[in-house]
Amino acid sequence: MIETLKRKRVILLGIGHTNAHVLGQWIMKAPKDTELVCVSDQPAATYSGMLPAVLAGQRPVSAMTIDLVKLCAAASARLIIEQVTGIDAEKQTVQFAERPELHYDLLSIGIGSSTATITADPSTTPNLAISIKPMQSFLQRLTDRLHHLAHQDPQRELQVVVIGGGVASIEVCLCLPAYIESVIPNPYRISLVTSNQRPANELNGRAAGILEEELRRRGVQTVTESRVASISDQAINFNDKTLLKTDLAITSTGAAAPSLLKSLPFEKDEGGFLLVDDQLLAKGSNCVFAVGDCSSHYQKPLPKSGVYAVRQGPTLWNNLLRALREQPLAPFKPQTQFLKLINLGDGRALAHRGNLTATGQWVLNWKHRIDDRFISMYSDPHAPMSTATDTSPLDEQCRGCGCKLDSDSLDKVIQTQNPDGTSSFQDSVVIRDDGVTQLNASTDFFTAPFADAYLSGRIAALHSLSDLVASGSKPTSALSTLVLAHGPKARQQEQFLELSAGMNRELGSFGIQIGGGHTIVGPRTEIGLTVVGERPTGTGTDKDGLKSGDRLFLTKPLGSGLLMAAHMQAKCRASHFQELLRWVLQPIHPYLQLIQSVEFQGVTDVTGFGFAGHMLEMLHASQTTAEIQFNSIPMMSGVQEILEEGIQSTLAPDNHRKQRHMNVSGDVLKELTYPAIFDPQTCGGFIFGVPEDKVARLHDEAARLAIPTLYEIGQVCDLNRGQTRPPLTLK
């Protein structure tokens, strides 16, 4: 199938309860000729309704997580994990700090709300005050603080204060004990602070009374009619100058408008929330919707509740479809009352609606069924699979360096052109040498690995630079070769801009930018760069520089091809995707300084032919052998899980044929992650050999350059004359 740029674009800014509904519907039936872009500052969203059950140990952390990486892959949607800086309503663009602005035809803003801030003394102990929001990081921040306190004194009774007084803060008080006891051994006391006359004053008298009794029965001290002025070191300061000692303050106060809303050019209410009409359109706009907690109806404001956000989902989806078809929009009709199910943390819950109240285990089971049903809609997405009638090699082939031609085919061509056995085919070649300076050139080209053109541009530049860096050459110029997908000219221009901006961001670390190139239109987006660099004559590194006794090092874990292949099938977890990006976007310029300063000779980058293929290339060129400890080869998280699912890159089977040149112990062959050494790497690390007398200097220089861990994996050995054993031994 031919890749086509869409005519229209819908952007979801923030993937809360309402926008998540749109994303889920998009997987089932995406509108024709329309691109979906999801913008979030996190790769996962959190379902707030499940937090009490997680704190109480009734559900695992994964039960409250919506994996945006998987969902967007399944929806063929672009996911941008960035902070938004503003919106230009006239140009209809979303603006970012570092990447180019992005045009929208329709925009839905659903960034939720923040917790109302409480002034903290600058000298306050770090993490003493923890806000419930952002909820994605709440449990980690809470855990870190608890561990810190336990490390100081595992016997001291801790004073934990929850600031709020609404239903959400009461649930935290009642469910928190189980979480504390699962994390640390300390005894503790929990207090609830509210400025109201009684906790849960939004409920009827009977329901509020039940919750007050639960708090008393569970030993939670309730401090009412006390407004917090500030939080200082180990104490909460009230307006009346009294103090309440605390080791940990959890703020679950009223909703506040996120800071981004202040800069948006739309009308707001007195609290700073975006005003919307009955159709959920931002007041004064015909193409921008605002949903969930960040919005406020200009005539009849609703409470900030996830219930309303969930109920807005179908209306938003319907109105987006209607707007794309230029049809009249439908109104959102909120219910006048809704059911509240409050987790009591002890296997029971309280149900409240209007004047009706009930408690019991059956209520908690009811709540679990509702929450489980909601999260299950987003828990196991699958990428749309091609049918037998429309499948093509382009659909099935991996992207990034996984789309490379296999090494055996390359070898046959090279042997045909060089019948004497010599070869001038190198990753980086000298194109001029004036006796003082050598000019080296290298080129790389692959299919865009992700739907996000800017991200793909960054990855392409880093990948293309690695051959020059491996040769010890400083990049001095670059040319791009691009294939843009078919589509409207405005979209092609935008894609060109994003690709170029991404490439220039990484080229800029060497003080260069794209100087020119060539661009055509083709069946799918392809990115190539030719880069030129220089090094002093007589210096530099090559594949053939390994010497017997050299200790071998690898600079990055393996697995980028596997994670990219999993991502194509919507099976790469958000946490694994984060690690993938952390490694493939790792700055490359410090490694040039390392190579030049340590002056070791044998270096190569690990790319399409995988660790085994590129290691064998070095050994063959250097006429040496090597012994490598398999367990010393680092792997990205998720590699084993992906291999167990039977996922691999399309190039991996060809790479695996290199095993015929290897001596692999039986124990290594049984390792579940063994196939990863044949995984084609996009933006892979470097392999290099270092003489024994330079190892200490290597580590000193790496520390000076703030280079992450260098992984020592084995040693280079002699290749004896007439030796028949394989050059690479893995044990």
C-alpha positions in Angstrom: 0.0 0.0 0.0 1.2 3.5 -0.8 1.6 5.8 2.2 -0.4 9.0 1.7 -0.4 12.2 3.7 -3.9 13.0 4.9 -5.8 16.1 3.9 -7.2 16.9 7.3 -5.7 16.7 10.8 -7.3 16.3 14.3 -5.0 17.0 17.3 -5.8 15.7 20.7 -3.9 17.8 23.3 -3.8 15.8 26.5 -5.2 12.3 26.6 -7.6 12.4 29.6 -10.8 10.5 29.9 -12.6 12.3 27.1 -9.9 12.4 24.5 -9.0 8.8 25.3 -12.5 7.9 24.1 -11.8 9.5 20.7 -8.5 7.6 20.4 -10.3 4.3 21.2 -12.9 5.0 18.6 -10.3 5.9 16.0 -8.8 2.4 16.3 -12.2 0.9 15.3 -13.1 3.3 12.5 -10.9 6.2 11.6 -12.4 9.0 9.5 -11.3 9.0 5.9 -8.4 11.1 4.8 -7.8 12.4 8.3 -4.7 12.1 10.4 -4.9 11.9 14.2 -2.1 13.4 16.3 -2.0 12.9 20.1 0.1 15.3 22.1 1.0 14.4 25.7 3.8 15.2 28.1 3.8 11.5 29.1 3.7 8.2 27.2 1.0 6.9 29.4 -2.2 8.4 30.9 -3.7 7.5 34.3 -7.3 6.6 35.1 -7.9 8.5 38.3 -10.8 6.3 39.3 -8.5 3.4 39.9 -6.0 5.2 42.2 -7.7 4.3 45.5 -7.8 0.6 44.5 -4.1 0.7 43.7 -3.3 2.4 47.0 -5.3 -0.2 48.9 -3.5 -3.1 47.1 -6.8 -4.2 45.4 -5.4 -3.6 41.9 -1.9 -3.5 40.4 -0.4 -0.2 39.2 -0.9 -1.4 35.6 -4.6 -1.4 36.2 -4.7 2.4 36.3 -2.5 3.0 33.3 -3.6 3.7 29.7 -0.6 3.0 27.4 -0.7 5.8 24.8 2.2 4.3 22.8 0.3 1.1 22.1 -3.0 2.9 21.6 -1.5 5.4 19.1 0.3 2.7 17.2 -3.0 0.7 17.0 -4.8 3.8 15.7 -2.0 4.6 13.2 -1.9 7.9 15.0 1.1 10.1 15.6 2.2 10.4 19.2 4.1 13.5 20.2 5.6 13.4 23.7 6.4 17.1 24.2 5.5 20.1 26.3 3.2 22.5 24.4 4.0 26.2 24.8 1.0 27.8 23.1 -1.7 27.8 20.4 -2.0 30.2 17.5 -5.8 30.4 16.9 -5.5 32.4 13.7 -3.0 30.1 12.0 -4.6 27.1 13.7 -1.3 25.7 15.0 -0.1 24.1 18.2 3.3 25.4 19.3 6.2 23.6 20.9 9.5 24.7 22.6 11.9 22.9 20.1 10.0 21.4 17.2 8.1 23.2 14.5 4.5 24.2 15.1 1.8 21.8 13.9 -1.3 22.8 12.0 -4.7 21.5 13.0 -8.1 21.4 11.3 -9.7 20.4 14.6 -8.3 20.5 18.1 -9.5 19.0 21.3 -7.9 20.3 24.5 -8.2 17.8 27.4 -5.3 18.5 29.7 -7.3 18.1 32.9 -6.7 20.3 36.0 -3.9 20.8 38.5 -4.0 20.6 42.2 -4.5 24.0 43.9 -1.0 25.1 45.0 0.1 25.6 48.6 3.0 27.9 49.3 6.1 26.0 50.3 9.0 27.5 52.2 12.2 27.4 50.0 14.0 25.5 52.7 11.3 22.8 52.8 12.6 19.3 52.7 12.4 18.1 49.1 9.3 16.0 48.4 7.8 16.7 51.8 4.8 18.1 50.0 3.5 15.8 47.3 0.6 16.7 45.0 -1.8 14.0 43.7 -1.3 15.6 40.3 0.3 14.8 37.9 -1.1 11.4 38.7 1.2 9.6 36.3 4.1 10.2 38.7 2.3 10.3 42.0 3.0 6.8 43.1 6.7 7.1 42.3 7.0 10.4 44.1 5.2 8.9 47.1 7.3 5.8 47.1 10.6 7.8 46.9 9.5 10.0 49.9 8.5 7.0 52.0 11.8 5.2 51.3 13.7 8.3 52.2 11.9 8.5 55.5 12.4 4.8 56.3 16.1 5.1 55.5 16.5 7.9 58.0 14.9 5.9 60.8 12.8 2.7 60.2 11.4 2.8 63.7 10.2 6.4 63.9 6.5 7.0 63.8 5.7 9.1 60.7 3.2 11.9 60.5 1.4 11.8 57.2 -1.1 14.6 56.4 -3.6 14.7 53.6 -4.7 18.2 52.7 -8.1 18.5 51.0 -11.3 17.3 52.6 -13.2 16.2 49.5 -14.1 12.7 48.5 -10.8 12.1 46.7 -8.7 13.1 49.7 -10.9 10.9 52.0 -10.3 7.9 49.7 -6.6 8.6 49.9 -6.7 8.6 53.8 -8.6 5.3 53.9 -6.6 3.5 51.2 -3.1 4.9 52.0 -2.4 2.6 55.0 -2.1 -0.5 52.8 0.3 1.2 50.5 2.5 2.6 53.3 2.7 -0.9 54.9 3.7 -2.5 51.6 6.6 -0.1 51.1 8.2 0.6 54.5 8.2 -0.9 58.0 7.6 2.4 59.9 4.6 3.0 62.2 2.6 6.0 61.0 -0.3 8.3 61.8 -2.6 9.9 59.2 -4.3 13.2 59.5 -6.8 14.9 57.2 -6.9 18.7 57.0 -9.8 20.6 55.5 -10.9 24.2 55.4 -14.5 23.1 55.5 -16.7 22.5 58.6 -16.7 18.8 57.9 -15.1 16.4 55.4 -17.0 15.5 52.3 -19.4 18.4 52.6 -20.4 17.9 48.9 -22.3 14.7 49.9 -25.6 14.5 51.8 -25.5 14.4 55.6 -25.9 10.7 55.9 -23.1 9.9 53.4 -20.8 12.5 54.9 -21.5 11.1 58.4 -20.6 7.6 57.3 -17.2 8.8 55.9 -16.5 10.8 59.1 -17.2 7.6 61.2 -14.9 5.6 58.9 -12.1 8.1 59.4 -12.5 8.0 63.2 -12.6 4.2 63.2 -9.4 4.0 61.2 -7.6 6.4 63.5 -7.4 9.3 61.0 -7.3 12.6 62.9 -9.5 15.2 61.2 -8.6 18.9 61.4 -11.5 21.0 60.1 -11.9 24.8 59.4 -8.2 25.1 59.1 -6.8 26.8 56.0 -3.2 26.0 55.2 -1.1 29.1 54.7 2.2 27.3 53.8 4.3 24.3 54.3 7.7 24.6 55.9 10.2 22.0 57.0 8.4 19.2 58.8 5.3 21.4 59.5 2.1 22.7 58.0 1.4 26.3 58.9 -2.2 27.5 59.2 -3.6 30.9 58.8 -4.1 31.2 62.5 -0.4 30.7 63.1 -0.8 27.2 64.5 1.4 24.3 63.3 0.8 20.7 62.5 4.0 18.5 62.4 4.3 16.3 59.3 6.9 14.1 57.6 4.8 13.9 54.4 2.0 16.1 53.2 -0.2 14.9 50.3 -2.1 17.7 48.7 -5.5 16.7 47.2 -7.1 20.2 47.2 -9.5 21.7 44.7 -8.9 21.8 41.0 -6.8 24.6 39.6 -6.3 25.6 35.9 -3.1 24.2 34.4 -0.6 26.9 33.7 -0.7 26.3 29.9 -4.3 27.6 29.8 -3.2 31.1 30.8 -1.4 31.5 27.5 -4.2 30.1 25.3 -6.1 32.7 23.2 -9.6 31.6 24.3 -12.1 32.9 26.8 -11.8 31.7 30.4 -13.8 31.7 33.6 -12.7 33.4 36.8 -10.8 30.3 37.7 -8.8 30.3 34.5 -10.6 27.3 32.9 -11.6 27.4 29.2 -15.2 28.4 28.6 -17.2 26.1 26.3 -20.7 26.0 24.8 -23.2 23.2 24.6 -21.3 21.5 21.8 -18.0 21.5 23.8 -16.5 24.2 21.6 -14.2 26.7 23.1 -16.2 30.0 23.3 -15.5 32.0 20.2 -14.0 29.1 18.1 -15.5 26.8 15.6 -12.7 24.3 15.4 -11.3 24.0 19.0 -13.0 21.8 21.6 -12.2 21.8 25.3 -13.2 18.9 27.5 -12.9 17.4 30.9 -11.6 19.3 33.9 -9.9 22.0 31.9 -13.2 23.3 30.6 -16.1 25.1 32.1 -19.6 25.6 30.6 -20.1 29.4 30.2 -23.8 29.1 31.4 -24.0 26.1 33.7 -20.6 25.1 35.1 -20.2 21.4 36.1 -18.2 20.0 39.1 -14.7 18.8 38.2 -15.3 15.1 38.0 -14.1 12.3 35.9 -17.7 11.1 35.5 -18.5 14.2 33.3 -15.2 13.8 31.4 -16.1 10.2 30.5 -19.7 11.1 29.6 -18.3 13.8 27.2 -16.4 11.3 25.2 -19.2 10.1 22.9 -20.4 13.7 22.3 -16.9 14.8 21.4 -16.3 11.9 19.0 -19.7 12.5 17.4 -19.0 16.3 17.0 -15.5 15.7 15.6 -17.0 13.5 12.9 -19.8 16.0 12.3 -17.2 18.9 12.0 -15.1 16.9 9.5 -18.3 16.4 7.4 -19.3 20.1 7.9 -22.5 19.0 9.6 -24.3 20.7 12.6 -22.9 19.8 16.0 -24.8 18.0 18.7 -25.1 19.3 22.3 -23.7 17.6 25.4 -26.4 16.9 27.9 -25.0 16.3 31.3 -27.0 14.4 33.9 -28.2 16.3 36.9 -27.0 13.7 39.3 -24.5 10.9 39.1 -23.4 8.0 41.1 -20.4 8.3 43.4 -18.7 5.1 44.5 -16.1 5.7 47.2 -13.5 3.1 48.1 -13.2 2.7 51.9 -9.9 0.8 51.6 -11.0 -2.3 53.7 -12.9 -4.3 51.0 -16.0 -2.1 51.1 -17.2 1.0 49.3 -19.8 3.6 49.8 -22.4 4.3 47.1 -24.0 7.7 47.0 -26.5 9.3 44.6 -28.9 12.0 45.6 -30.5 10.9 48.9 -29.5 7.2 48.4 -26.6 5.8 50.3 -25.3 2.2 50.7 -22.1 0.5 51.9 -20.7 -3.0 51.6 -18.4 -5.4 49.8 -20.9 -5.6 47.0 -20.6 -1.9 46.4 -16.8 -2.2 46.0 -17.3 -5.1 43.6 -19.7 -2.9 41.6 -17.1 -0.1 41.5 -14.4 -2.6 40.4 -16.6 -3.8 37.6 -17.2 -0.3 36.3 -13.5 0.7 36.6 -12.3 -2.6 35.1 -14.7 -2.2 32.2 -13.4 1.4 31.5 -9.7 0.5 31.5 -10.3 -2.7 29.5 -11.3 -0.6 26.5 -7.8 0.7 26.3 -5.7 -2.2 27.7 -5.1 -4.5 24.7 -5.1 -2.6 21.4 -3.9 -4.2 18.2 -2.4 -2.6 15.2 -4.7 -2.8 12.1 -3.4 -5.8 10.1 -3.4 -5.8 6.3 -5.6 -8.4 4.6 -4.4 -10.9 2.1 -5.7 -8.7 -0.7 -3.8 -5.5 0.2 -0.6 -6.8 1.7 2.6 -5.6 0.1 6.3 -5.9 1.0 6.2 -2.2 2.0 3.6 -3.0 4.7 5.5 -5.9 6.1 9.1 -4.6 6.0 10.6 -3.1 9.1 11.6 0.5 9.2 14.7 2.2 10.4 17.8 0.2 9.7 15.7 -3.0 9.7 14.8 -2.2 6.0 18.5 -2.7 5.0 19.5 -5.2 2.3 20.9 -8.3 3.9 24.7 -8.6 4.2 25.0 -11.9 2.2 23.5 -10.1 -0.8 25.8 -7.2 -0.4 28.8 -9.5 -0.1 27.9 -11.2 -3.4 27.7 -7.9 -5.2 31.0 -6.7 -3.7 32.7 -10.0 -4.6 31.4 -9.7 -8.2 32.9 -6.2 -8.5 36.1 -7.2 -6.8 37.0 -10.7 -8.0 40.5 -10.5 -6.4 38.8 -10.5 -3.0 39.7 -6.9 -2.2 36.9 -4.4 -1.4 36.8 -0.6 -1.3 33.3 -0.7 0.2 33.5 0.9 3.6 31.0 2.6 6.0 33.1 5.8 5.8 35.6 6.5 2.9 38.4 9.0 2.4 37.5 11.2 -0.5 40.5 13.6 -0.2 43.9 13.5 1.6 46.2 16.5 1.1 48.8 15.1 3.5 47.5 17.2 6.4 43.8 16.6 6.5 41.6 13.7 5.3 38.0 14.3 4.2 35.8 11.3 4.9 32.3 10.8 3.6 29.5 8.5 4.6 25.9 8.0 3.6 22.8 6.3 5.2 19.2 5.9 4.1 16.2 4.2 5.6 12.4 4.3 5.9 11.1 6.7 8.5 10.9 4.7 11.7 8.0 6.6 13.3 4.9 8.5 12.2 6.4 11.6 13.8 8.5 13.2 11.1 10.5 15.4 13.5 11.4 12.4 15.7 12.3 10.4 12.6 14.5 13.2 11.4 16.5 13.3 14.6 17.0 9.6 14.5 18.1 9.6 10.9 20.7 12.3 11.6 22.2 10.5 14.6 22.3 7.2 12.7 24.0 8.8 9.7 26.6 10.5 11.8 27.7 7.4 13.6 29.9 6.1 10.8 31.9 9.3 10.6 32.2 9.4 14.4 33.4 5.8 14.4 36.1 6.8 12.0 37.3 9.6 14.3 36.2 12.3 11.8 34.5 15.5 12.8 31.4 16.2 10.7 31.6 19.4 8.6 28.7 19.3 6.2 25.6 17.3 5.3 23.3 16.7 2.4 19.8 15.2 2.7 18.0 12.8 0.4 14.3 12.7 1.1 11.3 10.8 -0.2 8.1 12.5 0.9 4.8 10.6 0.9 2.1 11.4 -1.6 -0.5 13.9 -0.4 -1.5 17.6 -0.4 1.4 20.0 -1.1 0.8 21.8 2.2 1.2 18.5 4.1 4.3 17.6 2.1 5.9 21.0 2.9 5.1 20.5 6.5 6.6 17.0 6.5 9.7 18.4 4.8 10.0 21.1 7.4 9.6 18.7 10.3 12.1 16.2 8.9 14.7 18.9 8.3 14.2 20.5 11.7 14.7 17.1 13.4 17.9 16.5 11.4 19.3 19.9 12.0 18.7 19.6 15.8 21.2 16.7 15.9 23.5 18.1 13.3 23.7 21.2 15.3 25.6 19.5 18.1 28.6 19.5 15.6 27.9 23.1 14.5 26.5 22.1 11.1 23.2 22.2 9.3 21.8 20.6 6.1 23.5 22.4 3.2 21.4 21.0 0.4 20.2 17.7 -1.0 17.5 16.2 -3.1 13.8 15.6 -2.4 11.3 13.5 -4.4 7.8 12.0 -3.8 7.4 8.3 -3.4 5.5 5.4 -1.9 6.5 6.1 1.7 8.6 8.5 3.7 12.4 7.8 3.4 15.2 9.7 5.0 18.9 9.8 3.9 21.9 11.9 4.7 25.3 12.1 3.2 27.8 13.6 5.7 31.3 14.7 5.2 33.9 15.1 8.0 37.6 15.6 8.5 40.4 14.2 10.6 44.2 14.8 10.6 46.0 12.6 8.1 47.4 9.5 9.8 44.9 9.5 12.6 41.4 8.1 13.0 39.9 4.6 13.4 38.8 1.8 11.2 37.2 -1.6 11.4 40.5 -3.3 10.8 42.3 -1.8 13.9 41.7 -4.5 16.5 44.8 -6.1 18.0 45.2 -9.3 20.1 44.8 -8.5 23.7 42.4 -5.5 23.2 39.5 -5.4 25.6 36.2 -5.0 23.8 33.6 -2.5 24.9 30.0 -1.7 23.7 28.4 1.6 24.4 24.6 0.9 24.2 22.2 -2.0 25.0 20.8 -4.1 22.1 17.2 -4.2 21.1 16.2 -1.1 19.1 15.1 -3.2 16.1 13.0 -5.5 18.3 11.3 -2.6 20.0 10.6 -0.8 16.7 9.2 -4.1 15.3 7.0 -4.4 18.3 5.9 -0.8 18.0 4.7 -1.5 14.4 2.4 -4.1 15.8 1.2 -1.9 18.7 3.0 -4.2 21.2 5.7 -2.0 22.5 4.9 -0.8 26.0 5.1 2.9 26.9 7.9 2.1 29.4 9.9 0.2 26.8 9.3 2.9 24.2 10.7 5.5 26.7 13.9 3.5 27.0 14.1 3.0 23.3 14.0 6.8 22.7 16.4 7.4 25.6 19.0 5.2 23.8 18.4 6.1 20.1 18.4 9.8 20.9 21.5 9.7 23.0 23.9 12.5 22.0 26.7 11.3 19.7 29.3 14.1 19.8 30.8 13.0 23.2 31.9 9.7 21.6 33.9 11.6 18.9 35.8 13.3 21.7 36.3 10.0 23.4 37.6 8.3 20.3 40.0 11.1 19.5 41.3 11.5 23.0 41.9 7.8 23.9 43.3 7.2 20.4 42.2 3.6 20.1 42.2 2.1 16.6 39.4 -0.5 16.1 35.9 1.0 16.1 32.6 0.3 14.4 29.0 1.2 14.9 26.3 -1.4 15.4 23.6 -0.9 12.9 21.6 -3.0 10.4 23.6 -6.2 10.5 23.3 -6.4 14.3 25.9 -6.9 17.0 27.0 -10.3 15.6 27.3 -9.1 12.0 29.3 -6.0 12.8 31.5 -7.7 15.3 32.4 -10.3 12.6 33.1 -7.6 10.1 35.7 -6.1 12.5 37.3 -9.5 13.3 37.5 -10.4 9.6 39.0 -7.0 8.6 41.5 -7.1 11.5 42.4 -10.8 11.0 41.7 -11.6 14.7 39.3 -13.6 16.8 37.4 -12.7 19.9 35.9 -14.3 23.0 32.8 -12.6 24.3 30.8 -13.3 27.5 27.2 -13.3 26.4 25.8 -12.2 29.8 27.9 -9.1 29.6 26.1 -7.9 26.5 23.4 -5.4 27.7 19.8 -5.6 26.5 17.1 -2.9 26.5 14.2 -3.6 28.8 11.4 -5.4 26.9 13.7 -7.4 24.7 12.9 -10.8 26.3 9.2 -10.1 26.5 9.1 -9.2 22.8 11.2 -12.2 21.7 8.8 -14.5 23.8 5.9 -13.1 21.7 7.7 -14.2 18.6 8.3 -10.7 17.3 11.5 -9.9 15.3 12.7 -7.5 12.7 12.3 -8.5 9.0 16.1 -8.4 8.6 16.8 -10.6 11.7 16.5 -14.0 9.9 19.1 -12.9 7.3 21.4 -11.6 10.1 21.0 -14.9 11.9 22.8 -16.7 9.1 26.0 -15.2 10.5 25.8 -17.8 13.2 27.7 -20.2 10.9 30.8 -18.0 11.5 30.4 -18.3 15.3 31.2 -20.7 18.0 28.3 -20.5 20.5 28.1 -22.6 23.7 25.0 -24.6 24.3 24.1 -22.6 27.4 24.1 -19.4 25.3 21.9 -20.9 22.7 19.3 -21.6 25.4 19.3 -17.9 26.5 15.9 -16.3 25.6 17.7 -13.1 24.6 20.3 -14.8 22.4 18.5 -13.8 19.1 19.0 -10.1 20.1 22.6 -10.2 18.9 21.2 -10.5 15.4 18.7 -7.7 15.8 19.3 -4.8 13.4 20.1 -1.6 15.4 18.9 1.8 14.5 21.2 4.4 16.2 23.0 1.5 17.8 26.1 1.9 19.9 29.8 1.6 19.1 32.0 -1.5 19.5 35.7 -0.8 20.1 38.8 -2.5 21.2 41.1 -0.8 23.8 44.6 -2.0 24.6 45.1 -3.0 28.2 47.3 0.0 29.0 44.6 2.5 27.8 41.6 1.1 29.7 42.1 3.3 32.8 42.4 6.4 30.5 39.2 5.3 28.7 37.2 5.3 31.9 38.7 8.6 33.0 37.8 10.2 29.7 34.3 8.7 29.7 33.6 10.2 33.1 35.0 13.6 32.1 32.7 13.6 29.0 29.7 12.4 31.1 29.3 9.4 28.9 27.0 6.7 30.3 28.2 3.3 31.3 30.6 1.5 28.9 29.9 -2.2 28.8 33.0 -4.5 28.7 32.0 -7.6 26.8 35.1 -9.6 25.9 38.6 -9.7 24.5 40.4 -9.9 21.1 42.5 -13.0 20.5 45.1 -14.0 17.9 44.1 -15.7 14.7 46.7 -18.4 14.2 47.8 -19.3 10.7 45.7 -22.1 9.3 43.1 -21.7 12.1 39.7 -23.1 11.1 37.6 -22.3 14.2 35.1 -19.5 13.8 36.4 -16.0 14.5 33.8 -15.2 17.2 33.3 -17.3 20.3 30.3 -16.6 22.5 30.2 -18.3 25.9 
